[in-house]
Structures are given as C-alpha cells and as structure tokens.
Amino acid sequence: MDLDFLEQEQHWLAKKIHIPKKQEAFSSSDVVFGIDVQYDNEDSYVAITAFDMTGRYLHSYVHKSIAGMKYKPGFFCFREGPPVLRSIRKVLSRFNIIPQAILIDGHGLAHPRQFGIACFVGLHTNIPTVGVAKQALMESYEEVKPNKGAIGTCIINKKVVGVALRTQKNTHPIYVSPGYKISLDQSVEIVKNFCQKNRLPEPINRADRLARAFAKGKFLKDIHIIR
C-alpha cells in the first residue's frame, strides 16, 4: 500500500472539488440519501436510506461488498468509497429513485488534505454531498456552547472548511463539512432540518442502525437487500 501515492492522489483530487457560493435550489420532493457502512474484517455492509426534503421516509437499501483497502487513518475514502459507490450505482440502476443530495457518515473538507469520504463520493457521483461525522478528525474546531444549534468553526489554512454543530442541548456535537457541490451554510441547514429529535440527521441515524443490523445478520423487514 503506497500511502505517499494515495496522499498525492488526495491532493490532486481535492483540486477538483467544487463548492458553490450560491445555495442549491432544492424542492420539498427532492430525495436525500443517508449512508453509513459497518465492517467485518474486509467485508463492508452498506446501508442507504432515502428521505424527501420534508423529512418523509421513503425507502432503505442494504448491500454487502468488499472494502477498498485496509483501514489507514486519513485515507478512509479509499477504504469506504468503492463499496459506497458500488451500492449507490446498484440502487440507481435497479430502482426508480435518484438523490439530489447525499449525507454520509464521515468528513468532507474538514480533513487534513481537504478530501474526506464525502468529497470522494460527491466527486464520483456528481451529486451534492455532505459529510456528517460523530467525531472530529481535526483539532482546529472552536469550542461549542451547550445550547442546541451552537456552532464552532473548523479552519484550515485560514479557510472555514466545516463546523462542529450541537444538534441537541447538552449532547456531543456532530461535525459537518461539505464534500461536493454544496456550500457549508446549506450543508448545515440541511443537517439541522433532519435533526429534529436525534443527535444525528435521521437519514444517517437510520442508515447507521440498518448497517449494524445487516452486519450482524439480523432480519430486516421491508428493506431492499441488493445482491
């Protein structure tokens, strides 16, 4: 595994990331995918949930695949990106549903080389993608106040690349950063809209539960299992 090459690859791919200044024109009927992945050795268990922009749940899909590579800190996109892309493509080809935005468990620009998993997925799908992580990857976040909606920015090279967002009072913040074709402000707005009751936005929250159950071989009712 040539980590020097992969680091150069991240720097090169990061130059292709487009983050618009203007907001995307989403409608209430537009579809949002939430994506999470669980692992058992090198087997990956991908869960994709579909909601509309009003928060209405539509469908869920799960797919077993193979990880792109072994886990190495800072290079997670090359491990998780390939199975996620395979799963997304299978959903797009087999079901009449196309997302206008993607929320994925992981980071976007808030990455040492400004190329996290959300950047990888967005760049390869050409779909606006937001990274939503449970833990910080960078140490450059401002302190976040305890009230709901409080924000602490993450700055890399004098550029704001993400925020720590407290979605519920007195809970740990989550870490939001744009991955591709969406601004930071709109990324935060969408995440907030899906965090009415829980710490995580519901598309990712549900995908997290499904991926864990799928990895454990539990029966999943009314879920599309993709072969």
C-alpha positions in Angstrom: 0.0 0.0 0.0 1.7 3.2 -1.2 0.5 5.9 1.2 2.7 8.5 -0.4 0.9 7.9 -3.7 -2.6 8.0 -2.0 -1.7 11.3 -0.3 -0.7 12.8 -3.6 -3.9 11.4 -5.1 -6.0 13.2 -2.4 -4.2 16.5 -3.0 -4.8 16.1 -6.8 -8.5 15.1 -6.4 -9.1 17.9 -3.8 -8.4 20.4 -6.6 -11.4 19.1 -8.5 -13.8 19.7 -5.6 -16.4 22.4 -6.4 -18.0 24.2 -3.5 -20.5 26.8 -4.8 -21.1 30.1 -3.1 -24.8 30.1 -4.0 -27.3 27.7 -2.5 -28.7 24.8 -4.5 -32.4 25.1 -5.4 -33.8 22.1 -3.6 -37.5 21.4 -3.5 -39.6 19.6 -0.9 -39.9 16.5 -3.1 -36.2 16.1 -3.7 -34.6 12.9 -2.5 -31.8 12.8 0.1 -29.7 9.6 0.7 -28.3 8.9 4.1 -25.3 6.5 4.0 -23.5 4.5 6.7 -21.2 1.5 6.5 -20.2 -1.2 9.0 -17.3 -3.6 8.7 -16.5 -7.2 9.5 -12.8 -7.6 8.6 -12.8 -6.6 4.9 -16.5 -7.1 4.3 -18.5 -3.9 4.1 -22.2 -3.6 4.9 -23.6 -0.5 3.3 -26.9 0.9 4.2 -28.6 3.7 2.2 -31.8 5.4 3.3 -33.9 7.7 1.2 -36.0 10.6 2.5 -37.5 13.6 0.9 -36.5 17.1 1.9 -39.5 17.4 4.3 -38.2 14.5 6.3 -40.6 11.9 5.0 -39.0 8.4 4.9 -39.2 6.7 1.5 -37.1 3.5 1.3 -33.9 1.7 2.6 -31.4 -0.4 0.8 -28.5 -2.6 2.1 -25.7 -4.2 0.1 -22.7 -6.3 1.2 -19.5 -5.5 -0.6 -15.7 -5.6 -0.2 -13.7 -2.7 1.4 -11.5 -0.8 -1.0 -8.4 -1.3 1.2 -7.4 -1.8 4.8 -8.1 1.0 7.3 -5.4 3.7 7.4 -6.1 7.0 9.3 -6.5 9.9 6.9 -7.2 7.6 3.9 -10.6 6.4 4.8 -12.1 7.5 1.5 -10.1 4.8 -0.3 -11.5 2.1 2.0 -15.1 3.2 2.2 -15.5 5.0 -1.2 -15.5 1.9 -3.5 -18.2 -0.1 -1.7 -20.4 3.0 -1.3 -20.1 3.8 -5.0 -21.0 0.2 -5.9 -24.0 0.4 -3.6 -25.2 3.7 -4.9 -24.9 2.6 -8.6 -26.9 -0.6 -7.9 -29.7 1.5 -6.3 -29.7 3.9 -9.2 -29.8 1.1 -11.8 -32.4 -1.1 -10.2 -34.8 1.3 -8.6 -36.6 4.4 -9.9 -35.0 6.8 -7.4 -32.3 9.4 -7.8 -31.0 11.5 -5.0 -30.5 15.3 -5.3 -28.2 15.3 -2.2 -26.3 12.7 -0.1 -25.5 12.8 3.6 -22.7 10.3 4.5 -21.2 9.3 7.9 -17.7 10.8 7.6 -15.9 14.1 6.7 -15.8 16.3 3.7 -13.4 19.3 3.5 -12.7 19.0 7.2 -9.8 16.7 6.5 -6.1 17.2 6.7 -5.9 17.2 2.9 -9.4 18.6 2.4 -10.6 15.3 0.8 -12.7 13.1 3.0 -15.2 10.4 2.1 -17.9 13.0 1.3 -15.6 14.6 -1.3 -14.8 11.2 -2.8 -18.5 10.2 -3.1 -19.6 13.6 -4.4 -16.8 13.8 -7.0 -17.6 10.4 -8.4 -21.4 10.8 -8.4 -21.6 14.5 -9.3 -24.3 14.8 -6.5 -24.2 17.4 -3.8 -22.7 15.5 -0.8 -22.3 16.4 2.9 -20.0 14.8 5.4 -21.6 14.3 8.9 -19.2 12.7 11.4 -19.6 11.6 15.0 -16.1 12.5 16.0 -13.7 15.3 14.9 -10.8 14.5 12.6 -9.2 17.8 13.0 -8.2 19.7 16.2 -8.9 23.1 14.8 -12.6 23.4 15.9 -13.7 26.2 18.1 -15.4 25.4 21.4 -19.1 24.8 21.0 -21.6 26.2 23.5 -24.0 23.8 25.2 -27.2 25.1 23.7 -29.0 23.5 20.7 -27.9 24.9 17.4 -24.5 26.2 18.7 -21.6 26.1 16.2 -17.9 26.1 16.3 -16.0 26.5 13.1 -13.1 24.5 11.8 -10.4 26.5 9.9 -7.6 25.0 7.8 -5.1 27.4 6.1 -7.3 30.4 7.0 -10.3 28.8 5.3 -13.5 27.7 7.1 -14.0 24.1 6.0 -16.6 22.7 8.5 -18.4 23.2 11.8 -19.0 21.4 15.0 -22.8 21.5 15.4 -24.7 20.8 18.6 -28.0 19.5 17.4 -29.5 18.8 20.8 -29.0 20.5 24.1 -26.2 19.1 26.2 -25.2 16.3 23.8 -21.9 15.9 22.0 -21.7 17.9 18.8 -21.5 16.4 15.3 -19.1 17.5 12.7 -20.5 18.8 9.4 -18.5 19.7 6.3 -19.4 20.0 2.6 -18.0 17.3 0.3 -19.0 18.5 -3.2 -21.3 20.9 -5.0 -22.9 22.3 -1.8 -21.9 25.2 0.4 -21.1 24.9 4.1 -24.1 27.1 5.1 -26.5 24.9 3.1 -24.9 21.7 4.4 -25.6 22.9 8.0 -29.1 23.9 7.1 -30.0 20.5 5.7 -28.4 18.7 8.6 -30.3 20.8 11.1 -33.6 20.1 9.3 -33.1 16.4 9.7 -32.1 16.6 13.4 -35.4 17.4 15.0 -35.3 14.6 17.6 -31.8 13.0 17.5 -28.2 14.0 17.6 -27.6 12.7 14.1 -29.7 13.6 11.0 -32.4 11.0 10.5 -31.2 9.6 7.1 -27.8 8.8 8.7 -29.3 7.8 12.0 -31.5 5.2 10.3 -28.7 4.0 8.0 -26.4 3.5 11.0 -29.0 1.2 12.7 -29.6 -0.7 9.5 -25.9 -1.2 8.7 -25.3 -2.5 12.2 -28.2 -4.9 12.0 -27.2 -6.0 8.5 -23.6 -6.7 9.6 -24.9 -8.9 12.4 -27.2 -10.9 10.0 -30.4 -9.7 11.6 -33.7 -9.9 9.7 -34.5 -6.6 8.1 -38.2 -6.1 7.4 -39.3 -4.0 4.4 -35.7 -3.3 3.3 -34.4 -3.8 -0.2 -31.4 -6.2 0.1 -29.3 -5.8 -3.0 -27.3 -8.8 -4.3 
